[in-house]
Amino acid sequence: MIEIADLDLTDEGAVRVYFEVEQAAQRADRPDAVLRTWPQLQQMLLQPSPYHTRQSLVARDEGRVVGTAELALPQQDNPHLAGLQVNVLQETRRRGIGRELHDEAVRRARAERRTTLLGEVFTPVDGAMSAGLAFAGALGFEVAHQEDHQSLRLPLPRTRLAGLPVGVEGYEILTWGPRCPDDLVEAYAEMHTRMGQDAPSGDIDFQPATFDVARIREGEERTANAYQQIAAAARRTSDGVFGGYTLVYLPHGEDYVVQDDTLVMPDHRGHGLGMALKSRVLRILAEEHPDRTVIHTWNGTANEPMLRINRELGFRPVERELEMQRRDQL
Ligand SMILES: CC(C)(COP(=O)(O)OP(=O)(O)OC[C@H]1O[C@@H](n2cnc3c(N)ncnc32)[C@H](O)[C@@H]1OP(=O)(O)O)[C@@H](O)C(=O)NCCC(=O)NCCS
């Protein structure tokens, strides 16, 4: 008899079990998984963002937690959307536990009038079937977008670093750590908004969020407990207009780096800015964080300009991420 219940966020031991079940279920079929760390999970569940609420469910079999689910509900944009993640321990799969977690999460999503459900599943690079993909397909989800998860060993050898561009004629590259300087933050927020609009997202039924300075600051403050960040932005010297940025996260206590956004603004494309920005960050990583051994990135499988830069830098695909979507009637 399976019992589905809310995770008790006031019980640290219960939150830890939730984390361990999520890790074990995900790692069972994904040797290259990049998962949220314990500090990240604590930050997401215990210091929630004002932009998303989360509901966390556990499935128990005779008192033992064998599965988890998380429902993420955007609060300030996309009121029709709900993000769903379901995890079931390998030894208890194909007993309907995933479906029960899904059904309860969907009941809650509907109560919040959410009609489009989104969830990520992963397959090997060649697209071979996985448990997650079979499960999502059985529940009526369809592929809305695909990304390649790629990785690159760090630190790059000195000879390799020496061959990377140091900049682009007519631009200065500015870098910062935990907090974007006050005089840049407005332009930086505008570029974040543009990133949401320009990054290929296939058929995902969502409206890109608008970033203002408050949203940038809130993100910086909240994520500092779980990650260190490094950002680089390119500013045209003739008129001070920003041409693009790149952002990486270094999770505390881990040996890897996550490459997040890279954007070159439309008027500034074709000058090598994307490569120059990423190269600057790779240099900073080699000089200041030689303990990091790998960097991960995710790119739309149709995003040829970004894929080309990553190939030139030496990134290689390790798995495929599929964004699965289902539209329901209320
Ligand atoms: C995907 C996952 C949650 C499924 O959990 P589960 O408890 O085994 O799922 P269920 O038993 O409820 O399966 C429901 C249906 O999905 C399909 N399905 C699930 N796993 C499958 C598999 N490995 N192969 C083929 N079909 C599968 C079947 O149609 C199944 O119904 P059936 O058993 O009556 O044929 C589990 O494999 C898992 O945790 N995987 C890793 C995390 C993940 O990918 N999560 C999904 C994305 S959010």
PDBQT file of the ligand as one rigid body, heavy atoms in Angstrom, charges set to zero:
ROOT
HETATM    1  C1  LIG A 401      10.233   7.574 -14.556  1.00  0.00    +0.000 C 
HETATM    2  C2  LIG A 401       9.956   6.978 -13.164  1.00  0.00    +0.000 C 
HETATM    3  C3  LIG A 401       9.533   8.110 -12.236  1.00  0.00    +0.000 C 
HETATM    4  C4  LIG A 401       8.817   5.956 -13.315  1.00  0.00    +0.000 C 
HETATM    5  O1  LIG A 401       8.429   5.500 -12.027  1.00  0.00    +0.000 OA
HETATM    6  P1  LIG A 401       7.584   4.130 -11.849  1.00  0.00    +0.000 P 
HETATM    7  O2  LIG A 401       7.085   4.101 -10.467  1.00  0.00    +0.000 OA
HETATM    8  O3  LIG A 401       8.391   2.990 -12.360  1.00  0.00    +0.000 OA
HETATM    9  O4  LIG A 401       6.384   4.426 -12.882  1.00  0.00    +0.000 OA
HETATM   10  P2  LIG A 401       4.994   3.599 -12.979  1.00  0.00    +0.000 P 
HETATM   11  O5  LIG A 401       5.181   2.215 -12.455  1.00  0.00    +0.000 OA
HETATM   12  O6  LIG A 401       3.922   4.430 -12.359  1.00  0.00    +0.000 OA
HETATM   13  O7  LIG A 401       4.814   3.555 -14.567  1.00  0.00    +0.000 OA
HETATM   14  C5  LIG A 401       3.704   4.150 -15.247  1.00  0.00    +0.000 C 
HETATM   15  C6  LIG A 401       3.791   3.768 -16.712  1.00  0.00    +0.000 C 
HETATM   16  O8  LIG A 401       4.921   4.405 -17.313  1.00  0.00    +0.000 OA
HETATM   17  C7  LIG A 401       5.498   3.509 -18.299  1.00  0.00    +0.000 C 
HETATM   18  N1  LIG A 401       6.871   3.160 -17.873  1.00  0.00    +0.000 N 
HETATM   19  C8  LIG A 401       7.487   3.539 -16.734  1.00  0.00    +0.000 A 
HETATM   20  N2  LIG A 401       8.764   3.071 -16.729  1.00  0.00    +0.000 NA
HETATM   21  C9  LIG A 401       8.953   2.413 -17.870  1.00  0.00    +0.000 A 
HETATM   22  C10 LIG A 401      10.046   1.695 -18.441  1.00  0.00    +0.000 A 
HETATM   23  N3  LIG A 401      11.232   1.597 -17.804  1.00  0.00    +0.000 N 
HETATM   24  N4  LIG A 401       9.893   1.129 -19.649  1.00  0.00    +0.000 NA
HETATM   25  C11 LIG A 401       8.718   1.226 -20.322  1.00  0.00    +0.000 A 
HETATM   26  N5  LIG A 401       7.624   1.851 -19.819  1.00  0.00    +0.000 NA
HETATM   27  C12 LIG A 401       7.746   2.453 -18.619  1.00  0.00    +0.000 A 
HETATM   28  C13 LIG A 401       4.615   2.293 -18.345  1.00  0.00    +0.000 C 
HETATM   29  O9  LIG A 401       3.628   2.506 -19.317  1.00  0.00    +0.000 OA
HETATM   30  C14 LIG A 401       4.020   2.302 -16.954  1.00  0.00    +0.000 C 
HETATM   31  O10 LIG A 401       2.802   1.623 -16.891  1.00  0.00    +0.000 OA
HETATM   32  P3  LIG A 401       2.791  -0.013 -16.778  1.00  0.00    +0.000 P 
HETATM   33  O11 LIG A 401       3.824  -0.408 -15.782  1.00  0.00    +0.000 OA
HETATM   34  O12 LIG A 401       1.393  -0.310 -16.338  1.00  0.00    +0.000 OA
HETATM   35  O13 LIG A 401       3.131  -0.511 -18.137  1.00  0.00    +0.000 OA
HETATM   36  C15 LIG A 401      11.228   6.258 -12.637  1.00  0.00    +0.000 C 
HETATM   37  O14 LIG A 401      11.697   5.360 -13.631  1.00  0.00    +0.000 OA
HETATM   38  C16 LIG A 401      12.337   7.203 -12.286  1.00  0.00    +0.000 C 
HETATM   39  O15 LIG A 401      12.391   7.682 -11.167  1.00  0.00    +0.000 OA
HETATM   40  N6  LIG A 401      13.247   7.526 -13.248  1.00  0.00    +0.000 N 
HETATM   41  C17 LIG A 401      14.281   8.519 -13.021  1.00  0.00    +0.000 C 
HETATM   42  C18 LIG A 401      13.707   9.945 -12.912  1.00  0.00    +0.000 C 
HETATM   43  C19 LIG A 401      12.859  10.336 -14.102  1.00  0.00    +0.000 C 
HETATM   44  O16 LIG A 401      13.234  10.155 -15.248  1.00  0.00    +0.000 OA
HETATM   45  N7  LIG A 401      11.665  10.922 -13.824  1.00  0.00    +0.000 N 
HETATM   46  C20 LIG A 401      10.668  11.251 -14.827  1.00  0.00    +0.000 C 
HETATM   47  C21 LIG A 401      10.735  12.621 -15.249  1.00  0.00    +0.000 C 
HETATM   48  S1  LIG A 401      10.090  13.858 -14.228  1.00  0.00    +0.000 SA
ENDROOT
TORSDOF 0
